[in-house]
């Protein structure tokens, strides 16, 4: 997994970098096929914004979160991302289950 963290109007400190990296470990634990992750943290007046684009095999997932605290925005972002990745993973598994069973089949 390639991880890129950038900040707009914000310096990415080692503490923020470690926090984001630690939180994104949960995503890779649920889904192994993560190719690339781009995280953008920004400050706009009193609002802290966190955005992430996750490039998976076959799909890109974009999530953003706006909070008053940067760490709260990151937490909210990871929760949203985790839900979307689990939904995508479930969708892939459902499509690869095989053929549907015909109820009129004598077997």
N, C-alpha and C positions, 0 to 999 in steps of 0.2 A: 504494500500500500504506500503510495506516495502522498505525503501530507505537506500542504503548503498553507502557512498561516500568514496573513498580511493584515495590516492595520491602516485605516484611513483616519487621519487626525488623531492618531493614537500610536504610541510606541508599544510594541509587543515585548513585554518583559519576560524573563525566564519563568517567572511564576505563572503568568498567563499562558505561556506556551506549554508548560507542564500540565496545567489544569485542563486545557483543551485536549492535549494528547491523551491524558488519562481518561477523560470523558468519552473520547472517540474509540477507546479500546472496547467499550461495550458494544459498539456497532460492529466492529470486526469480529467480536465473539459470536454474534448472531448470524453473520453472513460473511463467508470467506472470499467471495468473488469481488471484493472492492478493489478497483484499479487505482483510482485517484481521488483525493479529497482536497478541495480548496475551501479554506475558511477565511472570511473577511470580517474583521471586527471594526466597527466604526463608532464615532461619537458625533451626534448631531444635537447641539445645544444641551438639553438635559436628558436626552434619550440615548441609550446605549443599544446598538444594533449588532446582531450577530447573524451572519449568513453562511450557509455551507452548500456546496455543490458536490455531490458524491457521484462519481462516474462508475457505474457497474457494468458488467458485461450485458449489453443489450438495452441499457436504460440509464438516464441521468436523473438524479433526484435533487431538487432544490428546496431548501427550507430556510426561512428567516424568522427571527424573533426580535422583538423590540421590548425592552424593559428599562427601568430606571437604574438598575444595577447591572454591570457587565457580567458578573458571575451568574446572576439570575437569568440573564439573557442566554448565556451559554447553556445553563441547565435546561431551560425551556427548549432551546434549539435541539439539544441532544435527545430530549424526550420525544419531540415531534419527529425527528429523524429516525429514531428507533422504531416508532410506530409505523412509519412509512416503509422502512426496510423490512420489517416483519410482515407487513401486508404484501409487499412485492415477493418476498420469499414464499409465502403461502400461496400466492397466485401461481408462481412457477411450479411448486409442488403439485398443485391441483391439476395443472395442465399436463403434467407428466405421469399421472396416475394410470393411464391406459384407457381402454375403451369402456364405454358405459355398458352396464349390464341390461340386456333386453328382458323385461319382465315376462314376455310370452315365450321365452326360450325354455325348452323342457329340462335343461340341466339343473 
